[in-house]
Amino acid sequence: LMDWPCDDQPFWTKTRKGRILSVPYSIELNDGPVIARRQHSAREFADMIVDQFDEMVRQSEAQPLVCSVVLHPFITGQPFRLGPLRQALEHCVRHPLRDRVWWTTPGRIADHCYSLPPGVITNG
């Protein structure tokens, strides 16, 4: 489930039918709210990605964190917005601490969480 943008770590929640895993989903690094609704520029959005990534890499020394970036082709995929996005992503993949980063998808995060022993992922 990616409908609860409330944490930077996956967590379990209980339902009547069993537990559901919530995988982090960002509203703040989401081009819909940032560019389309709040009218930030592509450059401002790219700066947000860089600042968020840099800070989360530092904070991840204490615990694993998920830095999600939500992109929609009809927003950030527009040619005039691609340059700043490309620069931001290049910054992230060239980061000095990049060896501590797992570049993956929400599905692979969920698969990993399901493989962990009970109690490693907290209940929300």
Order of alpha helices (4+ residues) and beta strands (2+ residues): beta-beta-alpha-alpha-alpha
